[in-house]
Amino acid sequence: MDLETLNKAVKNAAAIRLRARLQPAGGIGDKVFPPTYEGATYAEEQRVIDGQRVPCVLLDSVQSQANRMELALLAAHRAGRITIPVVGVTFPPFEDPALGTVGTITSLEAPHRLADAILRDSLNEGVKFRDSAAGKCLDNASTTDATGLYRLCPTALVMGVWDSTGPRGGLGAKFQRALVGELVGVDAQKGAKPASRIDPLGIQLGAGPVYRTAEGLPTIDASLAVQKDGKALLFGKKKKEDVWWDPKSSKEIPDEGRPSKANHGNVTPSLKNEKGELNHGGITMAYAQQSVVISLPALRRLSFPVTGQPNTDHAARTVLAALGLCGAVLSVDQGCDLRSRCLLVPDIAHPATWEIVGADGKPSPFTLTGDQACALLKEAVKAAVAAGLMWTAKDKADGLTLTPSPGLVALVKKSRELALHTAGEE
């Protein structure tokens, strides 16, 4: 893939796509674990594969794939392999080191990109970001004039953005995803997962009740526990409320006093959880199918007017196509370790293919390495500058750096304090 080929594709082709087959790193037939969704379920559905309907399970969603590509771009930007516009919010360190650090959250990490509330609630040289000259680019951005957004946050035009929390609410700027990636397990069968724990200390259920001391430690001596009205605080919690127990009571000890509430004792081997539901047992599959599609018609809908410069539209669209390609290729180069027990590797029997899909549907294969993708992006940006359109990228990793508003800092601080104080209690 070179710039001339990409220019032609952006002008006339339908799409650029990647089709790749992957297998578990442990080998064909090894188990992998998909993500779970509300209700602790996998995203299962029937799909048509090679003309047949087969059971499939989602392994990585469109949103997750986009996030991985953005992080790959951010890593390349920080490493100096590419230079792209990045807007970041840098949080100051907390006085209490136990609260940890936030550091810098960038437009490549924020869930809603440039339109995210993290940026919205931050300041640009003392001015609310959305009221600053830079932030105003979102107010009137549209498909007929995406120049400001291109200059400040071009990844939003590739990955999609909706300014639904801005001054115009639901009528805010909205750009569809031009790049869509997904990974599914094909011909998937759910498995079983045993759960068990052997306590090397051999702590028995009858060793309780276990109380909580003022330091948050377990004790079986009620006199050392936190006291209230002659009762001692049991270690566990019930419906997020403290449970108090009279040491002299002859009643059955509540679950909150079990050693297991302090994470001690054995866990009986079982295929089901406390609710009687089967544990998530992962899946086995024939293979994993990864697809990445860059919609070139979506890019051709975008215009980038610059006074006195008649040739900016195509140059900007080519940059966006190169940016999407770069993110996708760099993400693939980073490997496919999706989560615990879901490491995938290329299926050497079915090599991955990059293709330009013509307007007539005919595919033209091409190759592109990570270094070549970075070079292609730089060349496309250079051509856009020559056409009269440049972006605000700087030759450093921080780009445009915002300051979080005092209210946002306080909100984060309070949330961390709550998390710190309730850690391990639920």
Stockholm file with secondary structure:
# STOCKHOLM 1.0

chainA/1-426         MDLETLNKAVKNAAAIRLRARLQPAGGIGDKVFPPTYEGATYAEEQRVIDGQRVPCVLLDSVQSQANRMELALLAAHRAGRITIPVVGVTFPPFEDPALGTVGTITSLEAPHRLADAILRDSLNEGVKFRDSAAGKCLDNASTTDATGLYRLCPTALVMGVWDSTGPRGGLGAKFQRALVGELVGVDAQKGAKPASRIDPLGIQLGAGPVYRTAEGLPTIDASLAVQKDGKALLFGKKKKEDVWWDPKSSKEIPDEGRPSKANHGNVTPSLKNEKGELNHGGITMAYAQQSVVISLPALRRLSFPVTGQPNTDHAARTVLAALGLCGAVLSVDQGCDLRSRCLLVPDIAHPATWEIVGADGKPSPFTLTGDQACALLKEAVKAAVAAGLMWTAKDKADGLTLTPSPGLVALVKKSRELALHTAGEE
#=GR chainA/1-426 SS CCHHHHHHHHHHCSEEEEEEEEEETTCTTCCBCCCCBTTTBCCEEEEEETTEEEEEEEEECHHHHHHHHHHHHHHHHHTTSCCCCCEEEECCCCSSGGGCCCCEEETTTSTTGGGCHHHHTEEETTEEGGGSTTGGGGTTCBTTBCHHHHHHCHHHHHHCEECTTSTTGGGSCEECCSEEEEEEEESCEECCCCEEECCTTCCCGGGCCCEECTTSCEESCGGGSCEETTEEEEEEEETTEEEEECTTCCSCCCGGGSGGGGTCSCEEEESBCTTSCBCCCCEECSEEEEEEEEEHHHHHTCCCCBTTBTTHHHHHHHHHHHHHHHHHHHHHHTCEECSTTCEEEECTTSCCEEEEECTTSCEEEECCCHHHHHHHHHHHHHHHHHTTCCCCCCSSSCCEEEEECHHHHHHHHHHHHHHHHHTTCC
#=GC SS_cons         CCHHHHHHHHHHCSEEEEEEEEEETTCTTCCBCCCCBTTTBCCEEEEEETTEEEEEEEEECHHHHHHHHHHHHHHHHHTTSCCCCCEEEECCCCSSGGGCCCCEEETTTSTTGGGCHHHHTEEETTEEGGGSTTGGGGTTCBTTBCHHHHHHCHHHHHHCEECTTSTTGGGSCEECCSEEEEEEEESCEECCCCEEECCTTCCCGGGCCCEECTTSCEESCGGGSCEETTEEEEEEEETTEEEEECTTCCSCCCGGGSGGGGTCSCEEEESBCTTSCBCCCCEECSEEEEEEEEEHHHHHTCCCCBTTBTTHHHHHHHHHHHHHHHHHHHHHHTCEECSTTCEEEECTTSCCEEEEECTTSCEEEECCCHHHHHHHHHHHHHHHHHTTCCCCCCSSSCCEEEEECHHHHHHHHHHHHHHHHHTTCC
//
